[in-house]
Amino acid sequence: MTETPPASDRPAVDRIEQAIARIEAAVAARTAGADALARRHAALKARMADAVAALDEVIARTGTR
């Protein structure tokens, strides 16, 4: 049976664990960024729909006079 060497004797494993931590942090940041972009897109879409509806009302009023 072999013993697991201390962490200081496993530099490759340490580098892999650090890389995994960096990847997980990058994924979390990207997910948060995508969520923020989706919220901004939804807000812009709603504002544009309101603006088009307002323009439709103006056109409808001026067309009936």
N, C-alpha and C positions, 0 to 999 in steps of 0.2 A: 504494500500500500504506500502511495506517495503522498507527501504533505503538500499543501498549496503554499507556494512561496509568498512571502510578505509582498504587499503592494509595491514597495520600493524596488523589488527584484523583478517586477513585471512591467517594464516601461512600455512595451507594445500594447499590453492590455490597458494600461492607463491612457495611452494616446487614443485607443479605440473608444474607451468610455468617454473621454473628453469630446471626441468627434461626435459621438451619439448625442451628447448633451447639447452641442452646438446645433446639430441638425434639428433636434426637438425644439430648441428655442426659435430657430428660423421658421419652422413650420407653424409654431404658435403665432409668431409675428405676422406671417403671411396670411394666416386665417383671420386674424384680427383686422388686417388691412382690407381683405376681401369683404368682410362683414361691413366695415365702414363704407366702402365703395358701394356696396349693395344698398345701404341705407340712403346714401347721397343720391344714387340713381333713382330710387323710389320717390324721394322728395322732389327731385327735379321733374320727374314724369308727372307727378300730381300737380305741380305748379304749371307745367306746360298745358296740361289738360284744362286747368282753370282759365289760363290765358286764351286758349282756343275757344272755350265756351263763351268767354266774355266777348271775343271778337265776333263770334257767331251772332250774339245778341245785338251787337252794334250793327252788323250787316243786315240783320233781319229788320231792325227798326228803320234804318235808312232806306231800305228797299220798299217799305210800305207807305212812305210819305209821298 
